[in-house]
Amino acid sequence: MSEDLSTDAALGRDDMARLVAADIAPGAFVNLGIGQPTNVSNFLTAEQDVTLHTENGMLGMGPEATGDLIDADLINAGKIPVTELPGASYFHHADSFAMMRGGHLDVCVLGAFQVSRGGDLANWHTGAPGAIPAVGGAMDLAIGAKATWVMMGLFAKDGSSKLVEALTYPATGLGCVSRIYTESAVFLLGDGTVRVRSTHGITFDELAERLPVPLERA
């Protein structure tokens, strides 16, 4: 790693979104999932020339719309009002999913309930009785994109780690996640290895004590 991005304080949601946005390569085609990932659109720069795709049928999505910019007919997949950039286009839902499944997206950024050390993703159902499953396009994105990144809180409400040895929730995709952004650390995954790129408000040793998977320094 050429630059130490660690901080003394845990990352807030805007901090995480800003970090993800900065890591997206110029000219990339990107899909941002529902929840925390949506916020990434607000931190992309014009110089990056990133094209955002949303599975409800839009290419060239801009940042979240506020105030007079809100158009109730212009929303992303999470039903959040968004803006359009010059050259934006609209298309049928089937065409949108063909883009996702056909390997045309460079990166997708998704939320998660769990990620395993092998990059398996669980983000559509907790398996709890009465829980409403909501897979949406997550399975298509997780497998179809060239790179799948996750934004999530590292610890559940009971203090347990969401980065696990093996999934206990129903899987969305297997071996698909290569990077995880959390409030406490950024992780790089590959070949069953979890490397810590940066820590935030916690030391590497403290992190290693709390997580149920072996860690390496990036």
N, C-alpha and C positions, 0 to 999 in steps of 0.2 A: 504494500500500500504506500503510495507516494505521499499521502497527506493524512495526518492523524485528525479524524473528524470527531473524536470523543469530546464529550462535554461534562461539566461537573453536575449539571442538572438534567433530569429526565426531559425527554422531548414532549412538547405539546402537540396537538393535532396539526397545527399550522407548520410547526417545525418539521414534523415527519413528512408532510406533503411537500414542503420546500425541498427537503433532502431527496425525495423520490424524483421530483421534477428536474432537479439538477443532474440526476443520474441518467435521464433519458437522452439518448443520442440525437443529435440534430438530424432532422429529416425523417424521423421515425413515425410509423403509423401505430397508434396506441389506443387501447380500449381501457377505460377506467370503470371499475366495478362500483356497485351500489355501496353507499356508506362512506367510510373514510377515504377511499381512493378518489371519489368525486372531487374532493378538495384540491387534488393535484393540478387540476385545470387552471386554478387561480394563480399558480406560481410558474407556469411555463412562460418563456419569453418569446418575443417575436423572432429573435435571432435563432432560436432553436428550430423554428419552422416545423414543429411537430403537428401532425394531422391526427385529430381525435375522432374515433369511431364510436358510435353508440348503437347497440343492437336493435333498437327500435327504428333504425333506418336513416341514419344521418352520418355524413362524413364531412369533417371541417367544423366540428363543434368548438365553440369558444368557451370562455369562463362562465361561471354561474351568473345568471341574470339577476339584477337587483333594481328596485325602484321602477322608473319609467321604462326600463329595458325589458321588463317581464312581459312575455307573450304566453298566454295560457296554452296556446297550441304548439309551442316550441319547448319541448322538455326532453330530458335524457331518459335512460331506461329506469332510473329511480324516481321518475316523475318530478324531478327538480327543474325549474325553469333555467334555460341556458341561452347563451347567445350564439350567433353564427358568425363565422369568419368569412372574408371574401373568398368566393369560389366554393362555398359549401354546397353539398348536393344531398338529395333525398332519394330513397329507393325502397323497394318492397322488402318486407321482413325476411322473406326467403333469400333475397340477394344479400341481405346483411349477414345472415347466418352462413351463407356460402363463403363470404369473405373471412368469417371467423374460422370455419372448418377447413378452409383451403390453404392455410398457412400464410395469409396475406398480412397479418398483423405482426409487427416486430415485438411488441410488448403488451401484455395485459397486466393490470394491477388489480388484485382482488382482496377482499376481506376474508377472514378465516375463523373457524372455531378451533381448529387444530392443524398443525403441520408436523409431519414426522421427520426424523433426521434424514430419511431417504427421499424427502421431497414430496411425499404423498400429501394431498390436500383434502380437508373436510370443511366445507363451508355452506352446505345447503340444508343440513338437518342434524339435530343433536340426538335424534333417536328417542327423545323423551316422549312419554305418552301424552297425547294431545298437542304436541308441537306441530306447527304447520310447516311442512317442507316447502322450500322455495328455491328450486335449483335455477330457474331462469335460464340464462345462457352460460352459466358458470362452467358446466362440463365441456361445452364446445370451445370456450375461451381457453380453459386450462390446458387442453390438449392441442388446440389449433394454433395458438400463438407461438412464435419462435422462442419467447421467454415469458415465464410467468412469475411475477413478483407478488408478494403478499404484504399488506399493511394490517396490523392487528395489535391489540394489547397483548403483552407477553404473558400476563398472569390473569387467570379467571378470578371471579369474585371470592372464591374460597382459597385463593392464593396458589392454586395449582398452575403448573406451566402449560401453556398452549402449544409449546414446542415439545414434542413427545418422541419417545422411542418408536412407538407404533400407534396408529390411529385407533381410537375407541369409538369414534363417531363414523357414520356412513361416509364412504369416500366419494369425493367429487372427481379426482383424477390421481393417477399413480405416477410417482417420479417426475412430477411436472414443475415443482417449485424450485427455483434456483436462488432466490433472494427473499429475505424477510426483513421488513422494517417494523420496529416496535419502539415504544417509548424508552426502553432501557438499553437496547442494542440493535445493531444491524448485523444480520447473519448472512453468510454466503454458503449455499448448499451444493454439494456435488460428490458423487461416488460414495454416498453414505457418511460423508464428513461434514461437520458443522464448524465453520470458521467464523470468528467474531471480527468483523471489520472495524467496529467502533462501539464504545460503551457510553451510556448516558445516565448520570446520576448513580452509577454503580460501578464497582471495579470488576475486572475480569474474574478474579478469584471469588468474589461474592456471587457473581453470576454462575460460575461453575458449581458452587455449592447448592444453588437453588434449582438448577435445571437437571432433569433426569437423563440427559444425553451428554456424552463427552464433547468437549469443546477444544478447538485449536485457535490460536491467534492467526489472523490473516496477515 
